[in-house]
Amino acid sequence: MAKAARKSTADRKDGLPRYAQIRRALESEILSGAWPPGHRVPSEHELLSRYRCSRMTVNKALSALAASGMIVRRRRWGSFVSAPTGRNVLQIQDIEQDVLHAGRGYRVRLLLRVERKANQRDASLLQGKVGMPVLFLQCLHYVDDRPWMLEDRLISLAAVPAARRADFSKRSPGSWLLEKVPWSHAEHEIRALNASGAVAAALDIAEGFACLVVERRTAHMGKAITHVVLCYPGDRHKLTASFDPSGVTEQ
């Protein structure tokens, strides 16, 4: 009886049963970006060896991840990190890839990069806690060497620690996040704004020029990933959404 009690205690860490510990470890690999969408999760045999537990325990951990939508299990093929899904009226665009696929020139210029502890405003935007680690980025996107869009972005480093090492002077933050981190929830707000002096100078437009602003927060499993404000000159961008039973698209 004493031996059984010791085993029960050993199988629980921080009050969690063994399968939940394994699920948390695998979830951490996904949320950190180490395992991007489409990445093959280690096989049950590999996980048995890694965590020295029963097949039932591993299967329970994988089943929980599949039920949450974080992985897809395919018979005879294995388990894979889920690609982002959703039925938002506005899908999340990969601006960098959209421009390149259109055969136009694209580049991004990193104007500001600050790693800090979240202040009250940061915490509110990410729906997190004051003091949590965040990364603030301000980028200017160019299309055919013309300023196209100004981006202000907050990334939760608690959710995406790999962002600390990413080089956003050469890669669009949005494109990087879409490739590295799954998301399951997005909120959009679209509004018009007359450009302030700083915004006008960055976008090479007259002060007071009408701009289109897209504000978005994305999250996965209730954890905020990023909050971004994208500001376009009103004559350089449009949003066209169409809906049918098979899905929704944005341009």
C-alpha positions as CSV (number, residue, x, y, z in Angstrom):
1,M,0.0,0.0,0.0
2,A,2.8,2.4,0.9
3,K,4.5,1.6,-2.4
4,A,1.3,2.4,-4.3
5,A,0.9,5.6,-2.5
6,R,4.5,6.6,-3.4
7,K,3.8,5.8,-7.0
8,S,0.6,7.9,-7.0
9,T,2.6,10.9,-5.6
10,A,5.4,10.4,-8.2
11,D,2.9,10.4,-11.0
12,R,1.6,13.8,-10.0
13,K,3.6,16.9,-10.2
14,D,2.2,20.3,-9.1
15,G,-1.1,18.4,-8.5
16,L,-1.3,17.2,-12.1
17,P,-1.8,13.6,-13.2
18,R,0.9,12.2,-15.4
19,Y,-1.1,12.5,-18.7
20,A,-1.7,16.2,-17.9
21,Q,2.0,16.8,-17.3
22,I,2.8,15.3,-20.7
23,R,0.0,17.3,-22.4
24,R,1.4,20.5,-20.9
25,A,4.9,19.7,-22.1
26,L,3.7,19.1,-25.6
27,E,1.4,22.1,-25.6
28,S,4.4,24.2,-24.6
29,E,6.4,23.1,-27.6
30,I,3.4,24.2,-29.8
31,L,2.7,27.5,-28.2
32,S,6.4,28.5,-28.1
33,G,6.6,28.1,-31.9
34,A,9.1,25.2,-31.7
35,W,6.5,23.0,-33.4
36,P,4.8,25.1,-36.1
37,P,1.5,24.1,-37.8
38,G,2.0,20.9,-39.8
39,H,4.9,19.7,-37.6
40,R,4.8,16.0,-36.8
41,V,4.4,15.2,-33.1
42,P,6.7,12.5,-31.8
43,S,5.1,9.0,-32.2
44,E,3.5,7.2,-29.2
45,H,6.5,5.0,-29.1
46,E,8.9,8.0,-28.9
47,L,6.8,9.5,-26.2
48,L,6.7,6.3,-24.2
49,S,10.5,6.2,-24.2
50,R,10.8,10.0,-23.4
51,Y,8.3,10.0,-20.5
52,R,8.7,6.4,-19.3
53,C,5.0,5.9,-18.8
54,S,2.2,3.6,-20.1
55,R,0.7,3.7,-23.6
56,M,-2.6,4.6,-22.1
57,T,-1.1,7.7,-20.4
58,V,0.4,8.9,-23.7
59,N,-2.8,8.2,-25.6
60,K,-4.8,10.2,-23.0
61,A,-2.4,13.2,-23.4
62,L,-2.6,13.1,-27.2
63,S,-6.4,12.7,-27.1
64,A,-6.7,15.7,-24.9
65,L,-4.6,17.8,-27.3
66,A,-6.7,16.6,-30.2
67,A,-9.9,17.4,-28.4
68,S,-8.6,21.0,-27.8
69,G,-7.8,21.4,-31.5
70,M,-4.1,21.8,-31.0
71,I,-3.2,18.6,-33.0
72,V,-4.8,16.4,-35.6
73,R,-4.4,12.6,-35.3
74,R,-4.3,10.6,-38.5
75,R,-4.5,6.9,-38.4
76,R,-1.3,5.2,-39.7
77,W,0.3,8.6,-40.2
78,G,0.6,10.0,-36.7
79,S,-0.2,13.3,-35.1
80,F,0.4,16.8,-36.5
81,V,0.2,20.3,-35.1
82,S,-3.1,21.8,-36.3
83,A,-3.1,24.6,-38.9
84,P,-5.1,27.7,-37.8
85,T,-8.8,27.4,-38.4
86,G,-11.7,29.6,-37.9
87,R,-14.7,31.2,-39.5
88,N,-14.0,34.9,-39.0
89,V,-15.6,37.3,-41.5
90,L,-12.0,38.6,-41.9
91,Q,-9.3,36.1,-42.1
92,I,-5.7,36.9,-41.0
93,Q,-3.7,38.0,-43.9
94,D,0.0,37.2,-44.5
95,I,0.8,40.6,-46.0
96,E,4.4,39.6,-47.0
97,Q,3.3,36.5,-48.9
98,D,0.3,38.3,-50.5
99,V,2.5,41.0,-51.9
100,L,5.2,38.5,-53.2
101,H,2.5,36.3,-54.8
102,A,1.2,39.3,-56.6
103,G,4.7,39.7,-58.2
104,R,5.4,43.0,-56.4
105,G,8.4,44.0,-54.4
106,Y,8.2,43.7,-50.6
107,R,10.4,44.7,-47.7
108,V,9.9,45.6,-44.0
109,R,11.7,48.1,-41.9
110,L,11.9,47.7,-38.2
111,L,11.5,51.1,-36.6
112,L,11.3,50.1,-32.9
113,R,11.8,46.9,-30.9
114,V,11.3,47.0,-27.1
115,E,11.2,44.0,-24.7
116,R,9.5,45.0,-21.5
117,K,7.2,44.1,-18.6
118,A,3.6,44.8,-19.5
119,N,2.2,48.1,-18.3
120,Q,-1.5,48.5,-17.6
121,R,-2.3,49.3,-21.3
122,D,-0.2,46.3,-22.6
123,A,-2.0,44.0,-20.2
124,S,-5.4,45.4,-21.3
125,L,-4.6,44.9,-25.0
126,L,-3.4,41.3,-24.5
127,Q,-6.0,40.6,-21.8
128,G,-3.2,39.5,-19.5
129,K,-1.5,40.6,-16.3
130,V,0.6,43.7,-15.6
131,G,4.3,42.6,-15.4
132,M,4.0,39.8,-17.9
133,P,6.9,39.8,-20.5
134,V,5.9,41.4,-23.8
135,L,7.7,42.5,-27.0
136,F,6.6,45.7,-28.7
137,L,7.4,46.1,-32.4
138,Q,6.8,49.0,-34.8
139,C,7.4,48.2,-38.4
140,L,6.9,50.0,-41.7
141,H,6.0,47.8,-44.7
142,Y,6.9,48.8,-48.2
143,V,5.4,47.6,-51.5
144,D,7.5,48.4,-54.6
145,D,9.6,50.7,-52.3
146,R,6.5,52.8,-51.4
147,P,5.4,53.0,-47.7
148,W,2.3,50.8,-47.6
149,M,1.4,50.1,-44.0
150,L,2.5,51.1,-40.4
151,E,2.3,48.3,-37.9
152,D,2.3,48.5,-34.0
153,R,2.4,45.1,-32.5
154,L,2.5,43.5,-29.0
155,I,3.6,39.9,-28.6
156,S,3.1,37.9,-25.4
157,L,6.5,36.4,-24.7
158,A,4.9,34.1,-22.1
159,A,2.9,32.6,-25.0
160,V,5.6,32.9,-27.7
161,P,9.1,33.0,-26.1
162,A,10.7,32.2,-29.5
163,A,9.9,35.8,-30.6
164,R,12.8,37.0,-28.5
165,R,15.2,35.4,-31.0
166,A,13.4,36.3,-34.2
167,D,14.9,38.8,-36.6
168,F,12.0,41.1,-37.5
169,S,14.3,43.5,-39.4
170,K,14.1,41.0,-42.3
171,R,10.8,39.1,-41.7
172,S,7.3,40.5,-41.3
173,P,6.2,39.7,-37.7
174,G,2.7,38.7,-38.9
175,S,4.2,36.3,-41.4
176,W,6.5,34.8,-38.8
177,L,3.7,34.3,-36.3
178,L,1.4,32.7,-38.8
179,E,4.2,30.2,-39.7
180,K,5.3,29.5,-36.1
181,V,2.3,29.7,-33.8
182,P,-1.3,28.3,-34.1
183,W,-4.3,30.4,-33.3
184,S,-7.9,29.6,-32.7
185,H,-9.5,32.9,-31.9
186,A,-9.3,36.4,-33.5
187,E,-11.1,39.7,-32.9
188,H,-11.0,42.4,-35.5
189,E,-11.9,46.1,-35.3
190,I,-11.9,48.3,-38.4
191,R,-12.1,52.1,-38.3
192,A,-11.2,55.2,-40.2
193,L,-8.5,57.6,-38.8
194,N,-7.0,60.9,-39.9
195,A,-3.3,60.6,-39.9
196,S,-1.4,62.3,-37.2
197,G,1.9,64.0,-37.9
198,A,4.0,61.0,-37.0
199,V,1.9,58.5,-38.9
200,A,1.7,60.9,-41.9
201,A,5.5,61.2,-41.9
202,A,6.1,57.5,-41.8
203,L,3.6,56.7,-44.6
204,D,4.6,59.7,-46.7
205,I,1.1,61.2,-46.8
206,A,-0.3,64.6,-45.8
207,E,-1.2,65.1,-42.1
208,G,-4.9,64.5,-41.7
209,F,-5.1,62.1,-44.7
210,A,-7.8,59.4,-44.3
211,C,-6.4,56.1,-43.2
212,L,-7.9,52.6,-42.8
213,V,-7.0,51.0,-39.4
214,V,-7.3,47.3,-38.7
215,E,-6.9,46.3,-35.1
216,R,-6.7,42.7,-34.2
217,R,-6.1,40.4,-31.2
218,T,-5.4,36.7,-31.6
219,A,-5.3,34.0,-29.1
220,H,-5.1,30.2,-28.7
221,M,-6.8,28.1,-26.0
222,G,-7.7,31.3,-24.1
223,K,-4.1,32.6,-24.1
224,A,-3.4,35.9,-25.9
225,I,-0.7,35.7,-28.6
226,T,-0.5,39.1,-30.1
227,H,-2.3,42.5,-30.5
228,V,-1.7,44.5,-33.6
229,V,-2.7,47.8,-35.1
230,L,-2.2,48.1,-38.9
231,C,-2.6,51.5,-40.4
232,Y,-3.0,51.9,-44.2
233,P,-3.4,55.1,-46.3
234,G,-7.0,55.0,-47.4
235,D,-6.2,54.8,-51.1
236,R,-3.8,51.9,-50.8
237,H,-5.8,49.1,-49.2
238,K,-9.3,47.6,-49.2
239,L,-11.0,44.8,-47.4
240,T,-13.5,42.6,-49.3
241,A,-15.1,39.8,-47.4
242,S,-17.3,37.1,-48.9
243,F,-19.2,34.4,-47.1
244,D,-20.5,31.0,-48.1
245,P,-21.2,27.8,-46.3
246,S,-17.7,26.5,-47.2
247,G,-15.8,29.4,-45.6
248,V,-14.8,33.0,-45.6
249,T,-12.1,34.9,-47.4
250,E,-10.6,38.3,-47.2
251,Q,-8.7,40.4,-49.8
